[in-house]
Amino acid sequence: MKIAKRILFFALLIASFSLIGCAAKGLEKEINVVFEVDGEFIQAGKVTQFDSTFTPELPETYIPLGYKFLGWTPYDPNTLNPSDPNLKDKYIPAGKMVHYQEVANITENSTVVLSALMFDKSDIPVEYHYVVIAWYNKETTSGLTQEKMDTLLASLTNYLKGQGVSNEDIATIVIRGYDGNVGASTGKIVDDDDVDIMFGWGSAENVTTTGVLKPEMLKETEANYTINYNGTNKSRTIHRLTDKATAILVMEWLKSDECRNLFN
């Protein structure tokens, strides 16, 4: 892999600052990990057999309009295809750890360069899901937990079966937790671009001001949804983001007393 001089300079600079630490650790091998976009240095870190580094988020200014940033890849991004069924094995999403064993065999001069992987959204195949429900995985704010959402999925499954929905469709339902503050969590929802319903965030104003959703993205809002958390009632909101018939059906059930009683 060819390394731009500018990137190599940063990698060597990082290596020079870590000499003292290397001496203390004896023969422990270090690999410099450089993150770049079109040859421009974004960030760098290092990994060893005992330490890992996290992949960074890519600043919005680097992402062209209409494109989606997937993560960081050791391959030439221009050689990768969004339709490749094995694509997920060829990049590391932002916010994930880079481990020594993942990069040990693709280094050059103790350095590995990971490039930003982006595709035009219209070129990315859309995986079929009957419905995608995002839930706010910030327990102290939303009152929601994985256990509660597992219970919701079980009850939703029973309801949909009663409506004649096939087991094959039910198996494609996704209930996905999003952590972080309102800005970060809603930003991830926008990036994923497949969420039908948001469960457990605040008001429409909250997710479109503190959060990054645009008002026109909210097709329906159900406010004052009560969720009991450690004996305290939290007032939360549900937002529907698509007009899919399946999303509308599930939204109606989420608003029902049957579903509300799961959280009281």
Secondary structure by P-SEA (a helix, b strand, c coil): ccccaaaaaaaaaaaaaaaaaaaaaccbbbbbbbbbccccccccccccccbbbbbbbcccccccccccccbbbcccccccccccccccccccccccccccccccccccccbbbbbbbbcccccbbbbbbcbbbbcccccccccccaaaaaaaaaaaaaaaaaacccaaaaaacccccccccaaaaaaaaaaaccccccccccccccccccccccccccccccccbbbbcccbbbbbbbbbccccaaaaaaaaaaacaaaaaacc
